[in-house]
Structure formats: C-alpha cells, structure tokens
Amino acid sequence: MESYDTDSIDSVLCTSGARLIKSGFVNTNSTDNILMFVNAGGKAIMKEGNMSMNVESDRYFEGGDVLRTDESIIDGGDMAVLYQSARFGNFSYRIGNLSPGDYLVDLHFAEIVNANGPKGMRVFDVFMQEEKVLLEIDIYSIVGANKPLQVVDVSVSVGMDEVLLIRFDGVCGSPIVNGICIKNATNVPESLGDHGHLICNGCGTEIEIAPAQDKLMRMKSMAKYEKRIKELKIQCQLKTDECYEAWMSLTAANDQLEKVRMDLDNKCFQNLCLDQALEKQAAKLKDVASLYERDKRLWIIAMNELERKILIWKEEHSQLARVAHECASSVPQLNKMVSTIQVLVAQYDDLKLKFSEEQAKRKKLYNQVQEAKGNIRVFCRCRPLSKEEASAGHAMVVDFSAAKDGELGILTGGSTKKIFKFDRVYSPRDEQVDVFADASPLVTSVLDGYNVCIFAYGQTGTGKTFTMEGTQQNRGVNYRTLELLFKTAKERKETFTYSISVSALEVYNEQIRDLLDTSPTSKKLEIRQASEGFHHVPSLTEAKIENIKEVWDVLHIGSNARAVGSNNVNEHSSRSHCMLCISVKAKNLINGECTKSKLWLVDLAGSERLAKTEVQGERLKEAQNINRSLSALGDVISSLATKSGHIPYRNSKLTHLLQDSLGGDSKTLMFLQISSSEQDLGETLSSLNFASRVRGVELSPARKQIDTSELQKVKMMLEKTKQEVRSKDDVIQKLEENFQNLDVKAKGNVQLCKNQQGKINELESQLESKTQLCRQLEKQLLQVSEGMKGKEEICSNVQRKVKELENKLKEHDQSENVTALHHKVRELENRLKARTQEFEVHSGMLQQKIAELEEKLRKKEEYATAYCFGEMPVTTPYNATVSRVETTIDDMDPPSLRILNHNGSNRAMNAESESDLLKGTNSLREIRRKRQTQWRGSENNILLSASLLEKNSLTAESNKPRHVDSSRAIARITRSTKTASTAQRASFFNSKTNRDQVAGGKESGSKLKIWLR
C-alpha cells in the first residue's frame, strides 16, 4: 500500500497546527483536557482497564446511517472498539452547550467498508463552523483498510450561540467518521489576539488589517489558487485525451501492419502448399496406373472363380429343392407337434397360476396368525449373575418355573412374587440360536414385503448388545438375520429376485451419526419424510451386500464406530442408540410384483440412574440424553396404549426414527433384557412394567410395501414384451400363411384393418366425452371466480371498517394524553416560579461582577486608543508585545496568520459572552408566550429514519440561540435583574414544557409526529 507523501498530507490539512497520526487513540496525560468524546455510530464505552475516561454514545448527529464490523483493527491503540463502528452518508454534527471560546477537535477515521480498495473510492471534505479543515481526504490511500487514522489538534472557535457545527461533504463516495473528540485549547497570549499588520510595498507604511479582512484576503487567495488548479486540471485532461487519441491511432496502424504481414505469410504458405499438392498428385497418378494394371489381372482371375462358383451353386440349388419338397410333405406332422406343445403350455400356465394362488393364500394365513398374536411382540431375556455378583453373594430374584408358558416371576421380598406375562421368556441357559429361532418368522416376512422392527430394551449391563450383535464365535440377531435373508433368497431365486443393502447409524447426544461413513464430515444428518410417507435420513451411507461373507465386515465397521464408555455399572457401556437398517427390494418373476421393505435392528442404550453410575462431565451429558430419549420412547408407548390423538414422536430423534415401526403398518418385536441380581431389582421392575405396557399396545395390521416405481417399470416392460410377442406372433402367422396360402394372409390383413378402425371409433367417442367434461369444468370455474370476487369485496369492506375503528381508538388515546400533559405543564409552571424567586437573590452579586468586567473592558479600550494615536508609553508590556507582533507578522506563513485570525475572533466572542450575562431573565408572562410560539422545537438525539431526521432538522433550526450585540448588552446593564444562569434554566424548562405540549398538538390522519424526551 503506497502512502501519501508530505506534500499530499499538507494539501489535505487546511488549518495550521493540525496533524495526521496513522495509529489508534492512546491514553496520555492530555486526557485531562478532553471535554467530550463521541463514539460515532456506536454505543457508550465505559472506563475500564487501560481506559482513563468514558466515551459517549453517538449523539448530536443529523442524517447518515450506522455501520458496524467485526473485523479486527490493526494498530487500534487503547480503544480499538471505537474504530469498529462508524457513521456514514450525508450527515453533520451539531454539538451544543459549549462555552464560547477556542477548542481543539480530534477526528478519528478508519476504512471498514472498502476493505479491498481501490484508492479514490471514498473522498470527502470536512467543514467546521462552515470553514474547510480537511480537503479531499482519502483514508484508504493514507493508511489502507481496517487501520485507524487520527486528525488531531484542529483549532475551532465557538461563538455566543454555544454550538459547534461539523459537516462532512462527499466528493466521491459517502463520508465516514468513527469518533469525535473535543478538547480545551491551550492558553494563548493575549497579544496574539490583536489586529494583524501588513507593510505596503510602495511606501513601507504599516497597514492595520482586521481579522475579518485578513480572513477575506486569504479566502480570495485560496479561491484564486483553486481556480488555477482547476484550469491546470482541465489542461491536463486535454493533454491526456490527446495522448490517448495518438496512442489509439498508433495502435490502429500497428494492427493494420500486422494484418498485412499475416496476409503475406498466408499467401506464401498457400503457394508452398500448392507446389506440394502438385507433387503429390503426380505421384498418385503413377500409383493409380500401376494399380490399374494389377487390378485388371485380378479381375480376370476373379471372373474365372465366379464362373466356377456359379456351377457349384446350381448343383446346391437342385439339392435344396429336393429337401424343400421333403419338408412340405412333413408339414402335417409338424402341425400335430405344435398342437401338442400348445396343450402342454396351457397346462403349465394353469399349474403356475394355481401355485401362485396357493402361495399367496399361505402367506396371507401365516401373516394373519402373526397379526393375531399382536403387532408388537415382547420377548424377555434374563442374563445370568456375573462373577463379581456371585462372589459378592447377591441372590437371584427371577423365577423361571413358568417360562415355557411365557410367565416370569419376580421375588419382591419375603414370599411375595409378582408375575409378568410375555410372548416368550428366555432363561440364562438359553442360547443365541434359541432366541433367534422365535424371531426368524418376522425376519422372513421382510422378504414378503413387510416392514419389521426388532429392538432391545433394558438397563445398562443387561446384555442388549450381546443379544443383537454377539461375538464372532456366538453371533447375535443382526448377523443371523442377514444370514437367514440370504439363505431364503437363495431358495426363492427361481421365483423372486432380491436386492439387499445395509446402513448403520447411531443417535448420540440427540445427533445422528453415520457409522459406515469412512470419511466423516461435519454435515448434519436430519430426518426427512419421503413423498411415499415413510421417514428416512438423506445422505446416509448404504452398503450393498451380495453374499454372507461381506456381512460381518459391514457389521464390524459399524460396531467399531459406535460410541462406548465406562461407568460404575458397566465397563463397556453403550453411549448411544445403534440402529441397523436392512433394505430389501424384491421382484416376483411370475406376476411381476415389486416390493420395497425395511428391517430395523435397534440396540438401545441402557437406562441409567445417575446416583448409581456417578458419572461426570461428558458421561453425565451422555447419560442425560439417553434417559431423555428413553423417556420420550415411554411417552410414545403410553400415548399408543391409551390411543391418544397426538403421539409425541418428534420429542426425540430415536422416536422420530422409529415412528414408522411403532405407529405404522409394520411388525414390531421387542427384546426385554433384565438382570437376575437382587441389587438391580428396582431397574428390573421398571423395565418389566414398561414392557407390559408395550405388549398392550394395539397397532394397525401390517401392510405389504409395494414398490410403485418398480411396478411402473414392470408394467412398461410387460407392455413392451406383449408388443414383442404380438409382433413375433404376427411374423409366425405371416410365415404360416405364406407357406399355406396367400389368400389367408389377405383376409387376416382386412380383419386387422377392421379392428383398428373400431379402436379409432372408440377413441373418438372418448375424446368427445372428455371435451364435454372440460367445458363443464370451465363453467364451474367461472362460477367459482364470480363467488370469489364477491367475497373479496366483503373482505375489503371489513378492512375499511377496522381502519376506521383504529383511527377512533387513536383519537381517544390522544385526548387522554392531552389532559395528562396539561397537568404536567401546571406543575412545571409552579416550579419555574419558585426558581425565579431564588435566582433574583443572586442578581446583586452578578451585577458587581458585571461592573468589574466593564472596568476591565474600559481599560482595554483606553490601551487600544492610546496605541492607535501613538500615545502609549514604551515601558508597558502590552505595547512591547504589540511591537514584537508588528515586526514578525510579515515573516509569518499563511497558517500562522490563520491562527491569529482565530484568536481575534475568539476575543470578540468572549466579549459577546460577557455581554450576554447582562441579558437577564424574562418574566413569567414572556416565558409562557415563547412557549406557545416555540412548542414545535425539539431535537432528536436518538437514531431515527432519514425522513424523520429531516423533519426534526427544520424544527431544530428554528430554535438556534440568538446572537446579542455587545453594545446593546451594555445599554441594558441597569435593567438587568436576573443572571444568565437563570435564563439558561428558564430556556431548559421552556424546551421541556414544549416537548410535553407537543402530545396535545393537532390531530391529523395523514401524518404521525413522534416526540422524544
């Protein structure tokens, strides 16, 4: 980033003494002189840390918008947050309540919008008290983007109006500012405030110049220089245009020369190509002549060979004629064989139809038997005592004496025993094979097109994962399920084709994780509802399995990726709900029926009691999410048991995924895992009670999941096959007819034409009926549209009535506000009377001070008159100071003269402030009169819209303080009875009462006026 040079910086600064600092604000001892620090476009910054002062929020502005950024500020100093907010656009700052005098203003900038440049995107001027202090400043060209820039020690004077006006005008782009700091000016000797002097070039006489004349001369010289600069810019632009035109003409000439060169090269190349083509043509002619001689000899040999072959073909033709005669004699035997084959084919079709009907009846009866048992079946399995439990002496509390009848007894204490009944009960001696044997009929129904869900439930450490996954030597339900699917599919391969795919996921801390994704990403998996109505997880990895050898590898990958942790109850506790989804697509080769079903194998995480497991940190969060999801599952079961109208499936990701299995048309099996130890009696009873509620849930009958997409494809293929069969039958029929008699073929064609004509007539009749139906629908649509128009008119009338009622309500509210405001006005008037009486007591003291100030002013005027007529003694320090100023004023540069001009104007303003003390306070009657005429004045210090700010700016200009002439103020010394502070407080109460009276102003429906305190 190239920075400005010294000349460019000098051209930006229009006042002497001002400086540019290419860094952020730093706390120094000079903070004691700071009167006000405004954070443009931002909030207030309180004093803390390295901060030695408070920064006010954005106030005093007129117009503009607010901009904030989160980018870090480079070299931001002790207040980097100041440069992260800014005000930009067309705006200005009007800062009031400043005592008349000299001040120093610091402006803070940072380019936080055009971070990538280029230069010249934002150029603007800055005016203070309508005097230009910064000329065409470009922040990005000086410091770059996201870097602070300070313009410090800009001298400015505040007059008797006690207002400082800072205006920002854009040259290119919108102006921007981040902060404004106002400081007290350092003490300046009184001699610097006198009139300036110039020496005449002709006679050498010193000429006294008033500050206003000096300022006018400087403005004229500056205007002359600016005019000269504009003329030079115009000349520079003309020269630039001439250079550009010359360059363009040179470029055009170069382009023409290049084109001529290219044409010449093309011609040379064409000539070379023609010469080479002639040589090639001559070589080809020689080759053609030699080929002609060789081909002539070959043709003679070929003609001799063809004559020999013709003789051979004649002999073969005679032999084929004899064979054709023999075939014609064997045609009756062939017809008999064809009729016999047709009879056998008809018998085969009849048997195949009966077989398919019988198979459908068998499946229907089997499913009816399964549905009669209940769609949600519960199998209870109890684990044996562990070595630690046996060594600790824990007893078994489970009785398996009636396990064959599906009953289970729990010894709750003493001789009492609580009985639970389930579809199947397994003792600790039952193996994995026995458990899967009862679940296998549900597994085979997946191949028939039904959705099935098998899930294991129980407390942690009861063997759920062992039942579902098992080990490599003693495999569980997951592996045996896939093994049975492949075995059954192999047995049905003559009548069905199957496509099996597997996907594995887990619900960990209410988040879905893909267990088969080898390169896991941060993409969040969500549950979606498909157009067919079932729920699925998009972007989930599906592994297509072709044989049983690939099953264990896929299951092993999913098991290793699952979240596992340790606690006081189980050393290898599952910390998530593992869900294995097996998708089966089947196609019936006999009738073409296609199905698409799913089998969910779910290993739920164990329920835990936090007081027992004593987990902390991440394990505590996992346990809370597990218990929350299992509680949601219990709520769903309770709602299903009571047949509630609303089932809370979406309270947990687990129940949302199992929605199709728990409340849909699928077959569901639950493995209840319990512990036989007496120390787990409470958790065991809780699990058994939950399973009893699950067993009592009645779901809708299971329904076969027909794959409609495959059905459409099969229908299209069947139609295509039928067309092909018809075409082949036609071909066979044509061959037979040609073989038997051509007349039969002609009759068949005539009959086919008649059939086509009949179909055409049927289609025409259908087309006419559809056109009539369309006309009826159009008539109904017109009637409906007419009805809608009438309803729209009714709605518009209702809306108009609602608006009228709202206006009446607003008028009623405003009338109530008027009475309250009148009461406030009376209270303020009483306070004002009390304050005026107090201020009259102090008026005597202020009159003495005024007399002293008048004496000082008289002495200064005597010094000035004595100096003008040369009567001032030489020994006075005042005269000595004036002489030093006269000798050095010609050697000063224009910025130094500008400082003198400012100091002179400041002394004039001080005189006006002294005379302003003599104005006194108006009477109570005058205050009331001003309140009635100035009730519209109000200044908005809160961020409003651009339109409201424009309205407030017009009213704020009407309330500007009035300048008072010093001569008139001196004439009213004897009449002054009240102090300037009394007038200030009276004006404050006037503004406050004016704001209170605004609420009772004119009521109008077209404009809504907002008054803020």
ABEGO torsion letter per residue (X at the ends): XBBBBAAAAAAABABBGBBBBBBBBBBBAAAAABABBBBBGBBBBBBBEABABBBBBBBGBBEEBBBBBABBBBGAEABAAAAABBBBEBBBBBBBGBBBEBBBBBBBBBBAABAAOBBGABBBBBBBGGBBABBGBBAAAAAEBGBBBBBBGBBBBBBAAGBBBBBBBBABEBBBBABBBBBBBBBBBAAAABBBBBBBAAAGBBBBBBAAAAAAAAAAAAAAAAAAAAAAAAAAAAAAAAAAAAAAAAAAAAAAAAAAAAAAAAAAAAAAAAAAAAAAAAAAAAAAAAAAAAAAAAAAAAAAAAAAAAAAAAAAAAAAAAAAAAAAAAAAAAAAAAAAAAAAAAAAAAAAAAAAAAAAAAAAAAAAAAAAAEABBBBBBBBBBBAAAAAAGBBBABBAAAAAAGBBBBBAEEABBBBBBBABBBBAABBAAAAAAAAAAAAAAAAAGBBBBBBBBEBBGAGAAAAAAEBAABBBAAAAAAAAAAAAAAAAAAABBBBBBBBBBBBBGGBBBBAABABBBABBBBBBBBAAGBBBBBGBBBBBBABAAAAAAAAAAAAAABBBBBBAABABBBABBBBBBBBBBBBBAAAGBBBBBBBBBBBBBBBBBAAAAGBBEAAAAAAAAAAAAAAAAAAAAAAAAAGBABBBAAABAAAAAAAAAAABABBBBBBBBBBABAAAAAAAAAAAAAAAAAAABBBBBBBBBBBAAAAAAAAAAAAAAAAAAAAAAAAAAAAAAAAABAAAAAAAAAAAAAAAAAAAAAAAAAAAAAAAAAAAAAAAAAAAAAAAAAAAAAAAAAAAAAAAAAAAAAAAAAAAAAAAAAAAAAAAAAAAAAAAAAAAAAAAAAAAAAAAAAAAAAAAAAAAAAAAAGABBAABAAAAAAAAAAAAAAABBAAAAAAAAAAAAAAAAAAAAAAAAAAEBBBAAAAAAAAAAAAABBBBABBBBAAAAAAAAAAAAAABBBBBBAAAAAAAAAABABBAAAAAAAAAAAAAAAAAAAAABBBBAABBBBBBX
